[in-house]
Amino acid sequence: MRMIKPPNVYAPQGDTELLLEVLADEDVRPGTRSLDLCTGTGIIAIAAALRGARATAVDVSRTAVATAGLNARLHDCRVRLYRGDLGQPVAGERFDLVTANPPYVPAENPEPPAHGPGRAWDAGPDGRLLLDRICRQAPLLLNPSGVLLLVQSSLSGVTATIDALHRVGLDAEVARSRTQAFGPVMTARADWFEDRGLVETGLRTEELVVIRATRA
């Protein structure tokens, strides 16, 4: 898909591709209410909208929201866009499908960056600053029989995500996974990952996973 990708907005990468693959298997049809959290360029929301979904997308970054709007127009589709913190802008609404590609890269700073490119990937020492919050919010965002698709790295605790979703009453499992080499950000932190026991010595790959959760 053609995309406008400004420097400070997360550009679609392997995790985006994996999420798109899983999304392609979902029963998205005209009228499906979809919500994309941490939308970045808007590519996931646009993919749902092109299949007829009533798409909504949220990002904390003003630049990302503006970019997603431009990309939606580029693909001649309608996406309702909000700037805000995860599900806060759509509080009280329910969706048939929620997708999320949040920041999940472990970082030394326990607080998320307030600005700059790291805002798109840094997620605290365990990589779970947003993952845990999304898990807690998911039941409030999903319609009965609704589906959550959440992508993350093995370095940020796949089992922890599945357990967190189970605790809030959702059925959850890994829908698809893929091993890929570290990119520049992960490579620069590889020694720190080793020190924290997040990767074995010398390992420079991660497993990306899409977790699929459903509300009964």
Backbone bond lengths (Angstrom), bond angles and torsions (degrees), N, CA, C in turn:
res aa  C-N    CA-C-N  psi(-1)  N-CA   C-N-CA  omega(-1)  CA-C   N-CA-C  phi
1 M - - - 1.457 - - 1.529 109.45 -
2 R 1.323 116.10 137.14 1.461 120.37 176.11 1.531 108.79 -69.50
3 M 1.339 116.30 134.63 1.448 120.58 -176.94 1.520 111.40 -142.65
4 I 1.317 116.04 137.57 1.459 121.78 166.38 1.524 106.51 -80.59
5 K 1.346 117.10 129.22 1.462 120.66 -173.86 1.523 110.15 -134.63
6 P 1.330 118.65 83.79 1.463 120.46 177.75 1.536 111.22 -63.24
7 P 1.325 118.22 158.06 1.465 121.67 -175.33 1.530 114.75 -57.96
8 N 1.320 118.34 -36.16 1.464 120.24 -175.44 1.523 113.78 -93.62
9 V 1.328 117.34 12.01 1.459 121.65 176.37 1.521 108.19 -113.86
10 Y 1.335 116.30 134.40 1.466 120.52 -176.68 1.521 111.15 -58.89
11 A 1.317 115.86 119.56 1.461 121.09 -179.69 1.523 110.03 -81.08
12 P 1.332 118.63 140.16 1.459 120.82 178.41 1.524 111.39 -53.42
13 Q 1.354 115.07 130.76 1.454 121.37 -178.83 1.532 108.63 -134.42
14 G 1.338 115.49 -157.72 1.453 120.02 -176.41 1.517 113.33 -59.49
15 D 1.328 117.33 -37.16 1.466 119.35 179.39 1.524 111.21 -67.61
16 T 1.338 116.14 -37.47 1.467 120.32 176.41 1.525 110.55 -63.01
17 E 1.331 115.47 -44.44 1.461 120.12 180.00 1.526 111.09 -61.10
18 L 1.333 116.53 -42.89 1.463 120.36 -179.62 1.526 110.50 -64.05
19 L 1.323 116.96 -42.44 1.455 120.77 178.60 1.528 111.04 -64.30
20 L 1.319 117.29 -39.24 1.461 120.36 177.10 1.528 111.51 -62.93
21 E 1.322 117.02 -37.84 1.462 120.69 178.60 1.522 111.02 -62.26
22 V 1.334 116.28 -44.23 1.464 119.80 -179.93 1.526 110.05 -69.60
23 L 1.311 116.91 -39.64 1.466 120.80 177.56 1.527 110.92 -58.47
24 A 1.324 116.72 -36.58 1.462 120.59 -178.95 1.521 112.08 -62.26
25 D 1.327 117.13 -23.83 1.471 120.95 179.90 1.523 113.22 -87.56
26 E 1.326 116.92 -8.65 1.456 120.36 -177.83 1.530 110.94 -81.84
27 D 1.315 115.05 155.56 1.467 121.69 -178.69 1.530 109.30 -84.45
28 V 1.319 115.51 72.78 1.467 121.36 177.49 1.517 107.53 -94.45
29 R 1.300 115.50 125.15 1.466 120.54 -176.61 1.528 108.88 -140.47
30 P 1.323 117.69 169.28 1.465 119.31 177.97 1.527 111.57 -53.02
31 G 1.317 115.36 129.16 1.457 121.11 -179.61 1.514 114.84 96.87
32 T 1.328 118.05 -14.60 1.468 120.26 175.67 1.520 109.28 -58.78
33 R 1.324 116.21 131.68 1.470 120.11 178.18 1.525 108.04 -92.39
34 S 1.345 116.40 114.36 1.458 120.92 -177.80 1.520 110.86 -117.27
35 L 1.326 114.61 149.55 1.469 122.32 178.05 1.513 108.15 -133.81
36 D 1.320 116.95 127.02 1.459 121.88 176.67 1.521 109.25 -113.58
37 L 1.340 115.92 116.42 1.457 121.71 179.19 1.524 109.86 -92.65
38 C 1.336 115.96 145.73 1.479 121.09 -178.45 1.523 108.93 56.93
39 T 1.304 116.83 53.45 1.461 121.99 -165.80 1.514 114.75 -69.78
40 G 1.337 119.17 -25.69 1.460 120.18 179.37 1.519 111.49 60.96
41 T 1.319 116.85 -120.94 1.474 120.79 179.60 1.517 112.51 -72.13
42 G 1.333 117.43 -11.49 1.454 121.33 -179.90 1.518 114.70 88.74
43 I 1.326 118.08 7.31 1.459 120.67 -171.55 1.526 112.91 -61.13
44 I 1.339 117.98 -37.19 1.473 119.85 -178.87 1.520 110.24 -70.93
45 A 1.318 116.64 -44.38 1.464 120.09 178.03 1.518 110.83 -61.87
46 I 1.318 116.88 -39.50 1.466 120.93 179.83 1.522 110.33 -65.92
47 A 1.337 117.06 -41.33 1.467 120.08 178.36 1.524 110.93 -59.29
48 A 1.338 117.12 -39.79 1.468 120.21 177.13 1.525 110.86 -68.88
49 A 1.329 116.82 -41.85 1.470 120.48 -179.08 1.520 111.69 -63.60
50 L 1.321 116.92 -36.68 1.463 120.42 -179.87 1.522 112.12 -66.73
51 R 1.333 116.49 -18.02 1.470 120.39 175.49 1.526 111.88 -96.16
52 G 1.322 116.15 7.01 1.457 120.14 174.65 1.506 115.31 102.67
53 A 1.333 117.81 1.07 1.463 119.86 -179.42 1.521 111.14 -67.74
54 R 1.317 115.25 150.04 1.463 122.24 169.49 1.521 105.78 -84.70
55 A 1.320 115.98 88.57 1.459 122.15 -165.85 1.523 112.49 -88.71
56 T 1.323 114.44 137.47 1.464 123.41 172.75 1.521 107.38 -125.52
57 A 1.318 117.06 144.11 1.462 121.01 178.85 1.521 109.63 -139.46
58 V 1.337 115.23 146.40 1.463 122.03 -177.19 1.527 109.24 -133.62
59 D 1.321 115.81 141.44 1.461 120.87 171.27 1.518 108.15 -150.99
60 V 1.333 115.51 149.22 1.455 119.86 179.63 1.528 111.43 -77.23
61 S 1.321 117.30 -17.27 1.457 122.64 -176.51 1.523 111.49 -91.76
62 R 1.314 116.25 127.16 1.466 120.10 175.74 1.530 110.81 -61.25
63 T 1.327 115.96 -41.10 1.465 119.61 -179.42 1.516 110.90 -63.02
64 A 1.336 116.96 -40.63 1.464 120.28 178.92 1.522 110.96 -63.69
65 V 1.314 117.11 -43.87 1.468 120.28 179.87 1.527 110.44 -61.65
66 A 1.327 116.63 -44.20 1.462 119.92 178.43 1.527 110.72 -63.71
67 T 1.324 116.35 -39.89 1.468 120.87 179.52 1.517 111.13 -64.93
68 A 1.323 116.49 -44.50 1.467 120.06 178.72 1.524 110.98 -60.84
69 G 1.326 116.21 -37.90 1.459 119.37 177.59 1.520 112.35 -64.11
70 L 1.328 116.30 -42.92 1.460 120.19 177.65 1.528 111.11 -63.90
71 N 1.323 116.51 -41.06 1.463 119.37 -179.67 1.524 111.88 -68.63
72 A 1.320 117.13 -34.64 1.466 119.61 175.86 1.525 110.39 -63.03
73 R 1.326 116.27 -42.37 1.469 119.14 177.62 1.526 110.77 -66.04
74 L 1.325 116.06 -36.66 1.467 120.25 178.59 1.526 111.10 -59.25
75 H 1.337 115.64 -33.84 1.464 120.20 -179.23 1.531 112.53 -100.59
76 D 1.338 115.74 10.49 1.465 121.48 174.19 1.531 111.49 54.89
77 C 1.323 115.36 47.39 1.469 119.15 176.77 1.528 109.29 -135.78
78 R 1.310 114.86 163.07 1.460 120.99 -176.11 1.527 110.21 -103.72
79 V 1.319 116.25 125.18 1.460 122.68 173.86 1.521 107.74 -131.32
80 R 1.299 116.32 124.57 1.472 121.17 176.11 1.529 107.39 -79.25
81 L 1.329 117.20 122.81 1.461 121.76 -171.63 1.520 111.87 -117.20
82 Y 1.332 114.86 140.43 1.458 121.67 176.29 1.519 109.64 -135.27
83 R 1.312 115.92 142.53 1.457 120.62 167.30 1.519 107.87 -94.79
84 G 1.324 117.18 127.94 1.453 119.69 179.22 1.513 112.19 171.43
85 D 1.302 114.70 -176.34 1.459 122.88 -174.66 1.520 110.79 -94.46
86 L 1.330 116.67 105.22 1.459 123.30 178.73 1.536 110.70 47.61
87 G 1.327 118.19 -125.35 1.460 120.31 -174.01 1.512 115.65 -83.19
88 Q 1.331 117.84 1.59 1.469 120.06 -175.83 1.531 113.53 -57.15
89 P 1.349 120.04 -42.81 1.464 118.76 -178.01 1.529 114.41 -65.92
90 V 1.341 117.62 -18.47 1.463 120.31 -178.44 1.530 110.57 -117.02
91 A 1.318 116.17 26.15 1.466 120.49 -179.53 1.523 110.48 -54.19
92 G 1.333 115.94 131.78 1.450 121.57 -179.74 1.514 113.81 93.87
93 E 1.321 117.89 -13.33 1.463 121.20 177.55 1.533 109.63 -91.91
94 R 1.326 115.70 155.03 1.466 122.01 178.07 1.524 109.38 -125.16
95 F 1.334 114.90 148.30 1.459 120.53 -174.39 1.525 110.57 -131.49
96 D 1.327 114.71 152.35 1.462 120.49 176.36 1.530 111.30 -79.26
97 L 1.324 116.04 -27.37 1.459 121.85 -177.40 1.517 109.30 -142.63
98 V 1.330 116.22 128.06 1.463 121.89 173.87 1.526 107.54 -121.42
99 T 1.315 116.73 127.17 1.461 121.88 176.63 1.524 108.85 -117.79
100 A 1.339 115.82 152.04 1.460 118.82 -179.98 1.523 110.34 -156.54
101 N 1.313 114.97 131.54 1.467 123.20 170.49 1.522 106.31 -125.22
102 P 1.334 116.85 76.48 1.458 120.50 -172.98 1.520 112.19 -83.49
103 P 1.322 118.25 168.11 1.456 120.23 167.81 1.536 109.52 -57.19
104 Y 1.335 116.42 133.12 1.475 119.34 -179.04 1.527 113.00 -146.26
105 V 1.325 117.81 8.54 1.463 120.07 -178.92 1.523 109.59 -81.69
106 P 1.330 118.70 124.36 1.469 120.23 176.29 1.524 111.13 -57.34
107 A 1.333 115.55 138.68 1.462 121.92 -177.57 1.523 109.00 -141.08
108 E 1.316 117.04 150.35 1.464 120.81 -177.95 1.523 112.28 -63.85
109 N 1.310 116.83 -37.71 1.462 120.40 -177.83 1.531 109.53 -72.33
110 P 1.346 118.20 123.48 1.464 119.26 179.94 1.520 114.24 -71.37
111 E 1.334 117.29 -12.70 1.460 121.27 179.22 1.527 109.56 -105.75
112 P 1.324 118.08 143.81 1.467 119.83 178.00 1.518 110.48 -69.27
113 P 1.342 118.31 147.81 1.465 120.37 177.43 1.526 110.90 -61.34
114 A 1.321 116.08 145.12 1.459 120.65 178.99 1.520 111.77 -83.77
115 H 1.326 116.67 -19.13 1.466 120.80 -179.72 1.518 108.19 -162.82
116 G 1.328 115.63 173.60 1.455 120.99 178.61 1.519 112.28 90.73
117 P 1.327 117.29 170.31 1.465 120.98 -175.86 1.522 114.07 -62.68
118 G 1.350 117.68 -29.85 1.460 120.30 179.71 1.516 113.72 -61.63
119 R 1.300 115.89 -18.39 1.467 120.30 177.51 1.526 111.68 -59.98
120 A 1.343 116.39 -24.51 1.462 120.81 -176.88 1.520 112.98 -84.62
121 W 1.356 117.86 -10.23 1.471 117.34 -178.69 1.520 115.14 -138.85
122 D 1.326 120.53 -25.62 1.464 120.75 -176.63 1.525 111.15 -70.82
123 A 1.343 116.11 133.43 1.474 119.53 -174.79 1.516 112.56 -144.33
124 G 1.343 117.16 39.60 1.460 120.84 175.74 1.520 112.85 78.80
125 P 1.342 117.11 172.90 1.468 121.46 -172.78 1.524 115.31 -58.89
126 D 1.331 117.96 -28.27 1.467 119.26 178.81 1.529 112.88 -107.33
127 G 1.331 116.49 3.12 1.458 120.53 178.40 1.522 114.92 73.88
128 R 1.335 116.88 14.92 1.465 119.20 -169.94 1.538 114.22 -115.51
129 L 1.315 117.73 13.78 1.461 118.93 -177.55 1.528 112.32 -55.41
130 L 1.323 117.24 -42.45 1.465 119.92 -179.80 1.519 112.62 -97.08
131 L 1.328 117.06 -31.56 1.461 119.48 -179.01 1.523 111.32 -56.58
132 D 1.329 117.56 -46.93 1.466 120.21 -178.77 1.520 111.64 -64.86
133 R 1.323 116.41 -37.28 1.458 119.56 -179.81 1.523 110.91 -68.47
134 I 1.331 116.82 -40.04 1.464 119.83 177.73 1.527 110.20 -62.81
135 C 1.328 116.56 -41.98 1.472 119.60 178.44 1.528 110.94 -59.46
136 R 1.322 117.10 -41.94 1.471 120.03 -179.18 1.520 111.42 -68.44
137 Q 1.323 117.23 -35.14 1.466 120.56 -176.85 1.527 113.25 -80.93
138 A 1.320 116.83 -22.49 1.464 120.59 -171.07 1.529 114.05 -51.49
139 P 1.339 119.42 -47.14 1.472 117.75 -178.58 1.524 113.44 -62.19
140 L 1.328 117.08 -26.42 1.459 120.82 179.83 1.521 112.30 -79.30
141 L 1.331 117.00 -15.13 1.452 121.37 -176.38 1.525 113.22 -102.30
142 L 1.328 117.06 -17.84 1.464 120.61 -172.17 1.527 112.62 -97.68
143 N 1.317 115.20 137.49 1.453 121.18 166.84 1.529 109.65 -68.88
144 P 1.334 118.43 161.64 1.460 119.43 169.64 1.533 109.74 -53.00
145 S 1.323 115.83 134.65 1.474 123.35 -175.71 1.524 112.62 68.82
146 G 1.331 117.48 11.29 1.463 120.34 177.07 1.514 112.05 -70.29
147 V 1.331 115.62 161.73 1.463 122.41 -174.54 1.526 110.09 -124.10
148 L 1.337 115.51 134.69 1.463 122.66 170.95 1.518 108.39 -108.75
149 L 1.340 116.95 130.52 1.459 122.78 172.43 1.524 107.39 -117.94
150 L 1.325 116.07 117.37 1.464 122.03 -173.04 1.520 108.98 -128.37
151 V 1.329 117.33 123.60 1.458 120.96 -179.52 1.524 110.12 -104.14
152 Q 1.339 116.03 142.86 1.452 121.04 179.61 1.522 109.70 -159.93
153 S 1.336 114.68 175.85 1.456 121.83 177.16 1.522 110.80 -97.94
154 S 1.327 115.64 154.08 1.466 120.47 174.30 1.519 111.47 -61.96
155 L 1.333 118.57 -23.39 1.463 121.31 -179.09 1.519 112.10 -70.60
156 S 1.329 117.32 -16.69 1.463 120.12 -177.14 1.531 112.92 -107.00
157 G 1.325 117.22 19.35 1.459 119.86 168.23 1.512 115.61 84.86
158 V 1.309 116.76 78.83 1.464 120.24 179.59 1.526 110.91 -65.84
159 T 1.321 116.59 -45.51 1.469 120.17 179.07 1.520 110.91 -61.44
160 A 1.332 116.75 -37.92 1.463 120.42 178.97 1.524 110.87 -61.64
161 T 1.322 117.96 -37.66 1.461 121.10 178.66 1.522 110.79 -68.45
162 I 1.318 116.58 -46.17 1.460 119.76 -179.92 1.525 110.30 -61.72
163 D 1.331 117.15 -43.12 1.470 120.87 178.68 1.528 110.66 -62.83
164 A 1.336 116.84 -41.10 1.467 120.30 -179.86 1.519 111.13 -63.92
165 L 1.309 116.82 -38.77 1.469 120.31 178.09 1.521 111.31 -69.26
166 H 1.317 116.84 -37.47 1.467 119.78 175.99 1.528 110.68 -62.47
167 R 1.330 116.32 -38.90 1.474 119.48 -177.40 1.523 111.99 -64.40
168 V 1.331 117.60 -26.74 1.474 119.30 179.37 1.525 111.23 -97.14
169 G 1.327 116.27 11.98 1.453 119.76 170.84 1.515 116.46 92.49
170 L 1.319 117.52 14.23 1.455 120.63 178.89 1.527 110.45 -101.37
171 D 1.314 115.76 148.16 1.454 121.30 169.28 1.524 107.36 -84.94
172 A 1.332 117.12 132.21 1.464 119.45 -174.68 1.520 111.19 -143.18
173 E 1.329 115.03 144.83 1.456 121.38 177.07 1.513 109.02 -158.45
174 V 1.329 115.85 163.15 1.457 120.57 175.37 1.527 108.39 -75.69
175 A 1.324 116.16 121.19 1.465 120.93 -179.29 1.518 111.79 -87.24
176 R 1.322 117.28 -34.79 1.461 120.86 -179.35 1.519 108.82 -161.04
177 S 1.311 116.99 149.86 1.464 120.99 178.92 1.520 109.50 -142.59
178 R 1.320 114.05 160.62 1.465 120.11 179.94 1.522 108.17 -156.00
179 T 1.314 116.93 137.16 1.460 121.68 175.97 1.521 108.87 -94.50
180 Q 1.325 115.91 134.09 1.454 119.48 178.26 1.525 109.87 -141.44
181 A 1.310 115.94 157.74 1.463 121.69 178.60 1.524 110.39 -71.04
182 F 1.320 116.02 150.99 1.454 120.69 174.82 1.526 109.79 -57.51
183 G 1.316 115.26 139.31 1.450 121.25 169.25 1.522 109.82 -86.08
184 P 1.331 117.22 -172.96 1.472 120.39 -176.77 1.517 114.25 -58.63
185 V 1.339 118.20 -41.82 1.470 120.58 -178.01 1.527 110.39 -65.55
186 M 1.325 116.95 -47.77 1.459 120.93 -179.10 1.528 111.05 -65.92
187 T 1.319 117.50 -39.77 1.462 121.05 179.72 1.523 110.87 -61.65
188 A 1.330 116.28 -41.33 1.468 120.04 179.78 1.530 112.12 -64.02
189 R 1.332 117.66 -22.78 1.462 121.34 -178.25 1.531 112.80 -105.69
190 A 1.318 116.92 7.09 1.462 120.41 -172.07 1.524 112.60 -58.05
191 D 1.315 117.67 -42.95 1.474 119.62 179.76 1.525 110.61 -63.14
192 W 1.310 116.58 -40.06 1.475 120.32 178.34 1.521 110.38 -66.21
193 F 1.325 117.33 -40.00 1.468 120.34 175.53 1.529 110.53 -58.67
194 E 1.337 116.70 -42.67 1.460 120.62 178.83 1.526 110.59 -62.43
195 D 1.331 117.12 -44.69 1.467 121.34 -179.51 1.521 111.44 -59.75
196 R 1.330 116.47 -35.10 1.469 120.71 -179.38 1.524 112.93 -86.23
197 G 1.337 116.52 -3.74 1.458 120.09 -179.53 1.511 113.85 76.64
198 L 1.328 117.28 19.37 1.465 120.93 -179.92 1.526 111.98 -79.90
199 V 1.341 116.09 -26.30 1.464 121.29 175.43 1.517 108.49 -137.57
200 E 1.319 114.93 155.43 1.457 119.59 174.89 1.527 109.74 -71.93
201 T 1.328 116.26 155.22 1.456 120.98 -179.95 1.527 110.84 -56.54
202 G 1.307 115.16 127.49 1.454 120.99 178.37 1.518 115.26 85.11
203 L 1.331 117.33 -10.08 1.472 119.63 -179.17 1.522 109.67 -75.55
204 R 1.322 116.00 129.75 1.455 120.96 -179.24 1.528 110.85 -129.41
205 T 1.311 115.70 37.15 1.461 121.12 174.39 1.524 109.20 -131.96
206 E 1.311 115.43 158.33 1.452 122.30 174.96 1.514 108.85 -132.65
207 E 1.314 115.81 157.66 1.458 120.35 172.65 1.518 108.28 -102.57
208 L 1.299 116.10 122.31 1.460 121.13 172.80 1.516 108.11 -90.16
209 V 1.313 116.74 138.71 1.466 120.48 179.50 1.516 109.51 -133.98
210 V 1.327 115.44 147.83 1.461 121.58 167.28 1.522 106.59 -109.73
211 I 1.306 115.80 120.44 1.456 122.00 177.14 1.531 108.36 -95.62
212 R 1.317 114.77 129.15 1.465 121.22 179.67 1.522 108.01 -108.80
213 A 1.315 116.55 122.85 1.473 121.47 179.68 1.511 108.78 -124.54
214 T 1.311 115.22 144.58 1.458 120.72 -178.96 1.522 110.33 -128.39
215 R 1.313 114.07 147.39 1.448 120.57 175.21 1.517 108.62 -99.66
216 A 1.330 115.67 123.54 1.460 119.65 -177.28 1.532 110.39 -68.72
